[in-house]
Amino acid sequence: MLSEHGTPMLAAMHAMRSLAVLAIVLMRVSLSWAQPAAEPPRIWRVCVGDQPVLPYISNDPRHLGRGERLLVEAGRAAELSVLLQRYPFRRCRNMLASGDSDMVLAGPTAENLEEFRFPMKSGTLDAERRIARLNLVWVRRADSPLDWDGKRLTGLPEGQTVKIGIRFGQRVAASAVRQLPVLIDESALTAKLQLRMLAAGRFDLALGLQDEFELALADPDIKPLVVLPRALLREDFYAVISQKHLAANLAPAERMWTAIGRLRDLPEFQRD
């Protein structure tokens, strides 16, 4: 049986309990305000060029190429939010120098090695952290006698200088033939146009990336052409940063390069 004071005592106990609960809630709210919100990942701008380099760069945001998907996923693994920029390589290079891009794709030519920072290990290029390893191959018309024996071009008509077609902006190809006695035509903007120009007799040989050429040669509108069996060279391509902005970008780039090396050979990055 409750005393005459029982009801007021219970009310007081309920009031004290409510105040305690309210105090806990207020404390949790104040702590949540005091703790800073997690920072969003840093935007990491990668300029991939404005021309497709299939199957690696599609230049179609709706269906990314293998290299583009690798860059995005490696960025996520490195706690970076990758933004793919699509401009001509010369502009990409200028944007990297000015700080308007963080990374571009490049091969290790002497000029690029001086201008860009590549992933390194013990003072040398770290090929395990490359984007892709590609063959640079020759293509000729079916009726042409020209061939490559691994060291020099053969089948040259007496006194004739061979004209080579290279896709515009493909520094690695231009650098590879710099010491050869050839003329260079760099007017083609795509591999498909390059092969059409070859078929039309605009130059004697086309030089470019094997994967890109093989996809372009699947077009039935291109006249019969022959890929020479010996590659001019096998080249690794990398995601690189500017030497001018090394202090700010080296740490995130190292994380990015390591993620690229870990992910690159997984099946999902070996298919379209």
PyMOL commands that set and color helices and strands:
alter all, ss='L'
color gray80, all
select helices_A, chain A and resi 6-34+66-77+89-98+110-115+127-129+171-176+191-199+210-217+243-263+267-269
alter helices_A, ss='H'
color red, helices_A
select strands_A, chain A and resi 42-47+80-85+103-106+116-117+120-121+124-125+132-141+147-148+153-154+162-166+182-185+205-209+225-227+233-242
alter strands_A, ss='S'
color yellow, strands_A
deselect
rebuild
show_as cartoon
